[in-house]
Amino acid sequence: MNALQTTPPAWFTRAVSTPGESRFVEVEGCAIHYLSWGEATKPCLMFVPPSGGHAHWFDHVAPLFADQFHVVAMDPAGCGDSGRRGAYTSELITAEIAGVLADADLRAAEAPPTLVGHSAGAQFAVRAALAHGEKLLGVIAVDGLRYARLEKDHAIKVLEGPRPAPRPPRLHQSFEEAVGRFRLRPAPLAEIDADHVIAHIARHSFRRVEGGWVSKHDAAQAAPITLAFELLGALKDLRCRAASLYGEHSHLAEETAPSAVAAATEGKVTAFHIPGTTHYPMIDSPFAFVAAVKGVALTWIAALDNCHPESRGAAVREP
């Protein structure tokens, strides 16, 4: 990766020059870090990153949402600047999502919040929506919900087999070495020309320790991640709206994804591909990612105008 030598585009420089406000909230004995952009009176979009990811994955796109949304991006425990746990469970991650939403104080918001989870973060967001859907407007899964066993899905073998013990983090002698060795995992199925975005993410992915630099990610944090095929069918009974977006070049989706999702959820879940994107649409096609997520969330918000005024602050399902 030659990211450190790349001159970023002007829009990117402007976006990352508008950092989110850094906050912490304690959830089940662990300090959970999150970033916040925009006015608390606007509808909230809360981003849940992939396994090993962190809130700074969204630094370059969050300001592009902040004209119409209050944007929140979190570090689950064991990721980014959040604390670590002795053990990680899906129930704890659900509690962390709820804890961040509560701490962000959305009581004055114009509409209930929408969760947006990417990759394994989509699993976390959907499980939180299943537990607390009545408090949400909706949940958007970004390239994270499996609907079929695809041959190109390398994770099936990994997640079905015995899990090896987490390895100690690799020690890098310098920050520059750590950033230079940063790679997206899993590797994208198409080339990504966004070294400036990847370098920015990398710069927030390591912490200093005695003797050098190591990843901020606690490898044990991946323990709750499963293939999660059961989540798709569960969405038809969700107490809020739901959408599942896929990269065109994704390891867990083919062109049949929209029709398969519609069939599995009795037509209650919006599903479509974001053209030209990989598993990482916020990195390879940030403008398309912003347009897709905004389009879904704003459509849901507009539908609230058809509700009684007293219902505008509560999540409702589309007919």
C-alpha positions in Angstrom: 0.0 0.0 0.0 1.5 3.3 -1.1 -1.2 5.2 0.8 1.1 7.5 2.7 2.4 8.9 -0.7 -1.1 9.5 -2.2 -2.4 13.0 -2.4 -6.1 12.8 -1.3 -8.9 14.5 -3.1 -10.1 17.8 -1.8 -13.5 16.5 -0.6 -11.8 13.9 1.5 -9.5 16.4 3.1 -12.4 18.6 4.0 -14.4 15.7 5.4 -11.6 14.4 7.7 -10.9 17.9 8.8 -14.4 17.8 10.4 -13.7 15.2 13.2 -16.5 13.8 15.2 -16.8 14.6 18.9 -15.1 11.8 20.9 -17.2 10.4 23.8 -17.2 7.4 26.1 -20.0 5.6 27.9 -19.6 2.7 30.3 -21.6 -0.5 29.3 -21.5 -3.6 31.5 -18.2 -2.6 33.1 -16.4 -1.6 29.8 -15.7 1.9 28.4 -17.2 2.1 25.0 -16.0 4.9 22.7 -18.0 6.6 19.9 -17.8 9.6 17.7 -20.6 12.1 17.0 -21.3 14.5 14.2 -24.1 16.9 13.6 -27.1 18.2 15.6 -28.8 16.0 18.1 -32.2 17.2 16.9 -31.7 15.6 13.5 -32.6 11.9 12.9 -29.7 9.7 14.1 -27.7 7.3 11.9 -25.5 5.0 14.0 -22.7 3.1 12.2 -21.5 -0.2 13.6 -18.1 -1.2 12.0 -17.0 -4.6 10.9 -15.0 -7.0 13.2 -11.7 -5.3 13.8 -13.0 -2.0 12.5 -13.6 1.1 14.5 -15.5 4.4 14.4 -12.8 6.1 12.2 -13.8 3.9 9.3 -16.6 6.5 8.8 -14.6 9.7 9.3 -14.7 10.5 5.6 -18.4 9.8 5.0 -19.9 10.9 8.3 -19.7 14.7 7.5 -21.5 13.9 4.2 -24.5 12.7 6.2 -24.4 15.4 8.8 -26.4 18.0 6.8 -29.5 15.8 7.3 -28.6 13.4 10.2 -27.0 13.2 13.6 -24.2 10.7 12.9 -22.8 8.4 15.5 -20.1 5.8 14.9 -19.0 3.4 17.6 -16.1 1.2 18.6 -17.5 -2.1 20.0 -15.6 -3.4 23.0 -12.2 -4.8 21.9 -12.1 -2.5 18.9 -10.7 1.0 18.4 -10.4 3.1 21.5 -13.0 1.1 23.5 -12.0 -1.0 26.4 -11.5 -4.8 26.3 -13.5 -7.6 27.9 -12.5 -11.0 29.3 -15.1 -12.5 27.0 -17.3 -11.2 24.1 -20.9 -12.1 23.3 -23.6 -10.9 21.0 -25.7 -9.9 24.0 -22.9 -7.6 25.2 -22.6 -6.0 21.8 -26.3 -5.5 21.7 -26.0 -3.8 25.1 -23.2 -1.6 23.8 -25.2 -0.4 20.9 -28.1 0.4 23.2 -25.8 2.1 25.6 -24.3 4.4 23.0 -27.7 5.3 21.6 -28.9 6.2 25.2 -25.7 8.3 25.9 -26.1 10.1 22.6 -29.3 11.6 24.0 -31.7 11.3 21.0 -34.8 12.5 22.9 -35.1 15.7 20.9 -34.5 14.0 17.5 -37.1 14.4 14.7 -37.3 10.6 14.2 -36.2 7.3 15.8 -32.6 6.2 15.1 -31.5 4.0 12.2 -28.7 1.5 12.7 -26.2 0.9 9.8 -24.0 -2.1 10.3 -21.2 -3.2 7.9 -20.0 -6.8 7.4 -20.0 -8.4 10.9 -21.3 -5.1 12.2 -24.5 -5.8 10.2 -25.0 -9.0 12.3 -24.5 -6.9 15.5 -26.9 -4.2 14.2 -29.6 -6.7 13.2 -29.4 -8.5 16.6 -29.7 -5.1 18.3 -32.8 -4.3 16.1 -34.3 -7.7 17.0 -33.9 -6.9 20.7 -34.9 -3.2 20.6 -36.8 -2.7 17.3 -39.6 -0.8 18.8 -37.1 2.0 19.7 -35.7 2.2 16.1 -36.8 3.5 12.8 -34.9 0.8 11.0 -31.7 -1.2 10.4 -29.5 -1.2 7.3 -27.2 -4.1 6.8 -24.3 -3.3 4.4 -22.8 -6.4 2.8 -23.3 -8.4 6.0 -26.4 -10.7 5.7 -25.9 -14.1 4.1 -28.8 -15.6 2.2 -27.1 -18.6 0.6 -24.0 -20.8 0.8 -21.9 -19.4 -2.0 -18.7 -21.1 -3.2 -16.8 -17.8 -3.2 -17.7 -17.1 0.4 -14.4 -18.0 2.1 -15.8 -17.3 5.5 -18.1 -20.3 5.5 -15.2 -22.7 6.1 -13.6 -20.4 8.6 -16.8 -19.9 10.7 -18.0 -23.5 10.5 -14.7 -25.0 11.5 -13.0 -25.1 14.9 -11.9 -21.6 16.0 -8.1 -21.4 16.7 -7.0 -19.6 19.8 -6.5 -15.9 19.1 -3.0 -15.0 18.2 -1.0 -12.4 20.1 -0.9 -9.1 18.1 1.9 -8.6 15.7 4.5 -6.1 17.0 5.6 -3.4 14.6 8.8 -1.5 15.3 7.4 1.9 14.1 4.1 3.5 13.4 5.0 3.9 9.7 5.7 0.2 9.5 2.4 -0.7 11.1 0.4 1.6 8.8 2.3 0.3 5.7 1.4 -3.3 6.6 -2.3 -2.6 7.1 -4.6 -4.6 4.8 -8.3 -5.0 4.5 -9.5 -8.4 5.7 -11.1 -10.2 3.9 -9.4 -9.0 0.8 -11.8 -7.3 -1.7 -12.7 -9.3 -4.8 -12.0 -6.2 -7.0 -9.3 -3.7 -6.9 -9.9 -0.6 -4.7 -8.4 2.7 -5.8 -8.7 4.5 -2.5 -5.3 4.5 -0.8 -6.1 7.8 1.0 -9.1 6.3 2.8 -7.3 3.0 3.7 -4.3 5.0 5.0 -6.6 7.1 7.2 -8.3 4.0 8.6 -4.8 2.5 9.2 -3.6 5.5 11.1 -6.4 4.9 13.7 -5.9 1.1 13.9 -2.7 0.8 16.0 -1.7 1.7 19.6 1.7 2.2 21.1 3.0 -0.5 23.4 6.5 -1.2 24.9 8.7 -2.0 22.0 6.5 -0.7 19.2 3.0 -0.7 17.8 0.2 -3.3 17.8 -3.3 -3.4 16.4 -6.1 -1.9 18.6 -8.2 -4.9 17.8 -8.5 -7.7 20.3 -8.7 -10.9 18.2 -11.0 -12.5 20.8 -13.7 -9.9 19.8 -14.5 -12.0 16.8 -15.9 -14.8 18.9 -19.6 -13.9 18.6 -19.5 -13.7 14.7 -21.3 -16.6 13.0 -22.6 -17.3 9.5 -25.9 -15.9 10.9 -28.2 -17.4 8.2 -31.0 -17.4 10.7 -31.1 -13.6 10.9 -32.5 -13.1 7.4 -35.7 -15.0 8.2 -36.1 -13.3 11.5 -36.3 -9.9 9.8 -39.8 -10.5 8.7 -40.9 -10.2 12.3 -38.8 -7.2 13.1 -40.5 -4.3 14.9 -38.8 -1.7 12.7 -37.9 -1.3 9.0 -35.0 -3.2 7.5 -32.8 -3.1 4.3 -29.9 -5.2 3.1 -27.4 -3.6 0.7 -24.8 -5.6 -1.1 -21.6 -4.8 -3.0 -21.7 -5.8 -6.7 -18.4 -7.6 -6.2 -19.0 -9.2 -2.8 -18.0 -12.6 -1.4 -21.4 -13.1 0.2 -23.8 -12.0 -2.6 -24.6 -12.7 -6.2 -27.1 -11.0 -8.6 -29.8 -13.1 -7.0 -29.5 -11.4 -3.6 -32.4 -8.9 -3.9 -34.9 -11.6 -5.0 -33.6 -14.1 -2.4 -33.9 -11.6 0.4 -37.4 -10.6 -0.6 -38.5 -14.3 -0.7 -36.9 -15.1 2.7 -38.5 -12.0 4.4 -41.9 -12.2 2.7 -41.1 -8.9 0.9 -40.6 -6.9 4.1 -36.9 -6.1 3.6 -35.6 -3.7 0.9 -32.5 -5.3 -0.8 -30.3 -4.1 -3.7 -26.8 -4.0 -5.0 -24.7 -0.8 -4.9 -23.2 -1.0 -8.5 -19.4 -1.2 -8.9 -18.7 -1.7 -5.2 -16.9 -4.4 -3.3 -17.4 -5.6 0.3 -16.2 -2.2 1.3 -18.5 0.4 -0.4 -17.7 3.2 2.1 -14.1 2.9 1.0 -14.2 2.2 -2.8 -17.4 4.2 -3.6 -18.1 6.6 -0.7 -20.5 8.8 -2.7 -22.5 5.8 -3.8 -22.5 4.5 -0.3 -23.8 7.9 1.1 -26.5 8.1 -1.6 -27.7 4.5 -1.0 -27.9 4.8 2.8 -29.4 8.3 2.7 -32.0 7.2 0.1 -33.2 4.3 2.3 -33.2 6.3 5.6 -34.8 9.4 4.2 -37.6 7.3 2.5 -38.3 5.8 5.9 -38.4 9.2 7.6 -40.7 10.6 4.9 -43.1 7.7 5.5 -43.5 8.9 9.1 -45.2 12.0 7.8 -48.1 9.8 7.0 -48.4 8.8 10.6 -50.3 10.6 13.3 -48.2 13.3 14.9 -47.9 11.4 18.2 -46.4 8.5 16.3 -43.6 10.4 14.7 -41.3 9.7 17.6 -41.8 6.0 17.5 -40.6 3.4 15.0 -43.3 1.9 12.8 -43.3 -0.8 10.1 -44.1 -0.1 6.5 -47.3 -1.9 5.4 
